[in-house]
């Protein structure tokens, strides 16, 4: 593969086993593709400094809720971090360097910042990829505490989560156990990139959307929707050989897909152009 330097560094960052992936490093590699001059080490050092400042403020008794209150006070009161409601779909909200600099972002990006500080003070937390919203929770047995990093670190219990989802979808939502499953590091990064993909497609930034898909496929090479969407973008860019390869691969992965007939028809048109 012919990778640019940021892409190569991202590939290296996601190469270790999932539980050893450095999420902050990988996220900054995603950002470096947008900001080629980005100094990744400087932002990692910033996270170290932030965590050290939190550690100085920790209470003597490290009960989970007390630690969460300490992190919340530091991030949201002292530094003024907040969810970006005014311009939610600004791509800068998804880049960790911009989140740190501008002190705002979307739920998953603010959750990443929170997780990285918690990790550095040895307070393990994990991401919870609920549909339509991203939360985090402390890692201890039968934890029923969730933290909404987008909403000032608000502490939620399962019933609060149901209400939050009902607000997101504007209709009653019944909780299901899969809503509360922790996400792996690769799933976390793929969700960040999927957000960027959607933003770029809505703005018709086809090349940038293609770059997001390429990186999702580095994480999950056989993700059928991404293979299909990359093939369709290749077709849009008149890169017909690559389009044909991806669309054929999509039908191999999903022969019973709802759009299989439409994709097969597109492949027939590509065959006629050969």
C-alpha positions as CSV (number, residue, x, y, z in Angstrom):
1,X,0.0,0.0,0.0
2,X,1.2,3.5,-0.8
3,X,0.4,5.5,2.3
4,X,1.0,9.1,3.1
5,X,3.0,9.7,6.3
6,X,-0.1,10.4,8.5
7,X,-1.9,7.3,7.0
8,X,1.2,5.2,7.6
9,X,1.4,6.4,11.2
10,X,-2.3,5.7,11.7
11,X,-1.8,2.2,10.3
12,X,1.1,1.6,12.8
13,X,-1.0,3.0,15.6
14,X,-3.8,0.5,15.1
15,X,-1.5,-2.5,14.5
16,X,-1.2,-3.6,18.1
17,X,-3.8,-5.9,19.8
18,X,-7.0,-3.9,20.4
19,X,-6.4,-3.5,24.2
20,X,-3.0,-2.0,23.5
21,X,-4.0,0.6,20.9
22,X,-3.2,4.1,22.1
23,X,-6.5,5.9,21.3
24,X,-5.1,9.4,21.7
25,X,-2.2,8.6,19.3
26,X,-4.5,7.0,16.7
27,X,-7.0,9.9,16.9
28,X,-4.2,12.4,16.5
29,X,-3.0,10.5,13.4
30,X,-6.5,10.9,12.0
31,X,-6.3,14.6,12.6
32,X,-2.8,14.8,11.1
33,X,-4.2,13.9,7.7
34,X,-6.3,17.1,7.9
35,X,-3.5,19.1,9.6
36,X,-0.2,17.9,8.1
37,X,2.0,20.1,10.4
38,X,0.3,18.8,13.5
39,X,2.7,18.0,16.3
40,X,1.3,14.8,17.7
41,X,3.8,14.5,20.6
42,X,2.9,18.0,21.8
43,X,-0.7,17.1,22.1
44,X,0.1,13.9,23.9
45,X,2.2,15.9,26.3
46,X,-0.8,18.3,26.8
47,X,-2.9,15.3,27.8
48,X,-0.2,14.3,30.3
49,X,-0.1,17.8,31.7
50,X,-3.9,17.9,32.0
51,X,-3.9,14.6,33.8
52,X,-1.2,15.7,36.2
53,X,-3.3,18.8,37.1
54,X,-6.3,16.6,37.8
55,X,-4.2,14.3,39.9
56,X,-3.2,17.2,42.1
57,X,-6.9,17.9,42.8
58,X,-8.0,14.3,43.5
59,X,-9.8,13.7,46.8
60,X,-8.1,11.5,49.5
61,X,-10.8,8.8,49.1
62,X,-11.0,7.8,45.5
63,X,-14.6,6.7,45.3
64,X,-15.8,6.7,41.6
65,X,-18.3,9.5,41.9
66,X,-15.7,11.7,43.7
67,X,-13.1,11.1,41.0
68,X,-15.7,11.9,38.3
69,X,-16.7,15.1,40.1
70,X,-13.0,16.1,40.2
71,X,-12.5,15.5,36.5
72,X,-15.7,17.3,35.7
73,X,-14.7,20.3,37.8
74,X,-11.4,20.5,36.0
75,X,-12.6,20.1,32.4
76,X,-15.9,21.9,32.5
77,X,-15.5,24.5,35.2
78,X,-11.8,25.3,35.3
79,X,-11.1,24.9,31.5
80,X,-14.6,25.5,30.1
81,X,-15.0,22.5,27.9
82,X,-18.5,22.1,26.5
83,X,-20.4,20.2,23.8
84,X,-20.7,22.1,20.5
85,X,-24.4,22.5,20.0
86,X,-24.1,25.6,17.8
87,X,-22.2,23.9,15.0
88,X,-22.4,20.2,15.8
89,X,-21.4,19.1,12.3
90,X,-18.2,21.2,12.0
91,X,-15.5,18.6,11.2
92,X,-13.2,20.3,13.7
93,X,-15.4,18.8,16.5
94,X,-14.1,15.4,15.6
95,X,-10.3,16.2,15.7
96,X,-8.7,15.7,19.1
97,X,-6.2,18.6,18.5
98,X,-9.1,21.0,17.7
99,X,-11.1,19.7,20.7
100,X,-8.2,20.5,23.0
101,X,-7.5,23.9,21.4
102,X,-11.2,25.1,21.1
103,X,-12.5,23.3,24.2
104,X,-15.5,21.9,22.4
105,X,-16.5,18.9,20.3
106,X,-19.1,16.2,19.7
107,X,-19.8,13.4,22.2
108,X,-17.3,10.9,21.1
109,X,-14.4,13.4,20.8
110,X,-15.1,14.8,24.3
111,X,-15.4,11.2,25.6
112,X,-12.0,10.4,24.1
113,X,-10.5,13.4,26.0
114,X,-12.2,12.3,29.2
115,X,-11.1,8.7,28.8
116,X,-7.5,9.7,28.1
117,X,-7.3,11.8,31.3
118,X,-9.0,9.1,33.3
119,X,-6.5,6.5,32.0
120,X,-3.5,8.7,33.0
121,X,-4.8,9.0,36.6
122,X,-5.3,5.3,36.7
123,X,-9.1,5.5,36.8
124,X,-10.1,3.1,34.1
125,X,-13.2,4.0,32.0
126,X,-14.6,2.6,28.8
127,X,-16.6,3.9,25.9
128,X,-20.3,3.0,25.5
129,X,-21.6,3.4,21.9
130,X,-25.3,3.9,22.5
131,X,-27.2,4.5,19.3
132,X,-27.3,8.2,18.5
133,X,-25.2,9.2,21.5
134,X,-21.8,8.3,23.1
135,X,-21.2,7.8,26.8
136,X,-18.4,6.5,29.0
137,X,-18.5,4.6,32.3
138,X,-16.0,3.6,35.0
139,X,-14.7,0.1,34.8
140,X,-15.7,-1.8,37.9
141,X,-18.0,-4.7,38.6
142,X,-21.6,-4.2,37.7
143,X,-21.1,-0.4,37.1
144,X,-24.5,1.3,36.6
145,X,-22.9,4.8,36.4
146,X,-22.5,6.5,33.0
147,X,-20.9,9.9,32.2
148,X,-22.1,12.2,29.4
149,X,-18.9,14.0,28.4
150,X,-20.9,16.2,25.9
151,X,-23.2,17.5,28.7
152,X,-20.7,18.7,31.3
153,X,-19.8,15.2,32.6
154,X,-23.4,14.6,33.8
155,X,-23.7,11.4,35.7
156,X,-26.5,9.2,34.3
157,X,-28.1,6.0,35.5
158,X,-29.9,3.6,33.1
159,X,-33.3,5.3,33.4
160,X,-31.5,8.6,32.6
161,X,-30.0,7.0,29.5
162,X,-33.4,5.9,28.4
163,X,-34.7,9.5,28.7
164,X,-31.6,10.8,26.8
165,X,-32.2,8.4,23.9
166,X,-35.8,9.3,23.8
167,X,-34.7,12.9,23.4
168,X,-32.3,12.0,20.7
169,X,-34.8,10.0,18.7
170,X,-37.8,12.2,19.7
171,X,-39.9,9.1,20.6
172,X,-40.0,6.6,23.4
173,X,-37.0,4.2,23.4
174,X,-36.9,0.9,25.3
175,X,-33.4,0.1,26.6
176,X,-31.7,-3.0,25.3
177,X,-28.6,-4.7,26.8
178,X,-26.6,-4.2,23.6
179,X,-26.9,-0.4,24.0
180,X,-24.6,-0.6,27.0
181,X,-21.9,-2.8,25.5
182,X,-18.4,-1.3,25.7
183,X,-16.8,-0.5,22.4
184,X,-13.3,-1.8,21.4
185,X,-10.6,0.6,20.5
186,X,-11.0,-0.2,16.8
187,X,-14.8,0.3,17.0
188,X,-14.2,3.7,18.8
189,X,-11.9,4.9,16.0
190,X,-14.3,3.6,13.3
191,X,-17.1,5.5,14.9
192,X,-15.1,8.7,14.8
193,X,-14.2,8.2,11.2
194,X,-17.8,7.3,10.3
195,X,-18.8,10.7,11.8
196,X,-16.3,12.4,9.6
197,X,-17.4,10.4,6.5
198,X,-20.9,11.6,7.0
199,X,-19.9,15.2,7.5
200,X,-17.7,15.2,4.4
201,X,-20.4,13.5,2.3
202,X,-23.0,16.1,3.4
203,X,-20.6,18.8,2.3
204,X,-19.7,16.9,-1.0
205,X,-16.1,16.7,0.0
206,X,-15.8,13.4,-1.8
207,X,-12.0,13.0,-1.6
208,X,-12.0,13.5,2.2
209,X,-14.9,11.1,2.6
210,X,-12.9,8.6,0.6
211,X,-10.0,9.1,3.0
212,X,-12.2,8.4,6.0
213,X,-13.6,5.2,4.4
214,X,-10.0,4.0,3.6
215,X,-9.1,4.3,7.3
216,X,-12.3,2.5,8.4
217,X,-11.3,-0.3,6.1
218,X,-7.8,-0.4,7.7
219,X,-9.6,-1.1,10.9
220,X,-12.2,-3.4,9.5
221,X,-11.1,-4.6,6.0
222,X,-14.4,-6.6,5.3
223,X,-16.9,-4.0,6.5
224,X,-19.4,-4.4,3.6
225,X,-21.0,-1.0,3.8
226,X,-17.7,0.8,3.6
227,X,-16.5,-1.4,0.7
228,X,-19.7,-0.5,-1.1
229,X,-19.5,3.2,-0.4
230,X,-15.9,3.3,-1.4
231,X,-16.8,1.6,-4.7
232,X,-19.6,4.2,-5.3
233,X,-17.2,7.1,-4.5
234,X,-14.6,5.6,-6.9
235,X,-17.4,5.5,-9.6
236,X,-18.2,9.1,-8.9
237,X,-14.5,10.0,-9.3
238,X,-14.4,8.0,-12.6
239,X,-11.9,5.6,-11.1
240,X,-13.8,2.8,-12.7
241,X,-11.4,-0.1,-12.2
242,X,-11.3,0.5,-8.4
243,X,-15.1,0.9,-8.4
244,X,-15.6,-2.4,-10.1
245,X,-13.2,-4.2,-7.7
246,X,-15.0,-2.8,-4.6
247,X,-18.5,-3.3,-5.8
248,X,-17.8,-6.9,-6.8
249,X,-16.3,-7.4,-3.3
250,X,-19.4,-6.0,-1.7
251,X,-21.6,-8.5,-3.5
252,X,-19.3,-11.3,-2.4
253,X,-19.6,-10.1,1.2
254,X,-23.3,-9.4,1.0
255,X,-24.9,-11.5,-1.8
256,X,-28.4,-11.0,-0.2
257,X,-28.1,-7.3,0.3
258,X,-31.2,-5.2,-0.3
259,X,-29.4,-3.2,-2.9
260,X,-27.7,-6.2,-4.5
261,X,-29.7,-5.9,-7.7
262,X,-28.9,-2.1,-8.0
263,X,-25.2,-2.7,-7.5
264,X,-25.2,-5.6,-10.0
265,X,-26.8,-3.3,-12.5
266,X,-24.1,-0.7,-11.9
267,X,-21.4,-3.4,-12.4
268,X,-23.1,-4.3,-15.7
269,X,-22.7,-0.7,-16.9
270,X,-19.1,-0.7,-15.8
271,X,-18.5,-3.9,-17.7
272,X,-20.0,-2.2,-20.9
273,X,-17.4,0.6,-20.5
274,X,-14.5,-1.8,-20.5
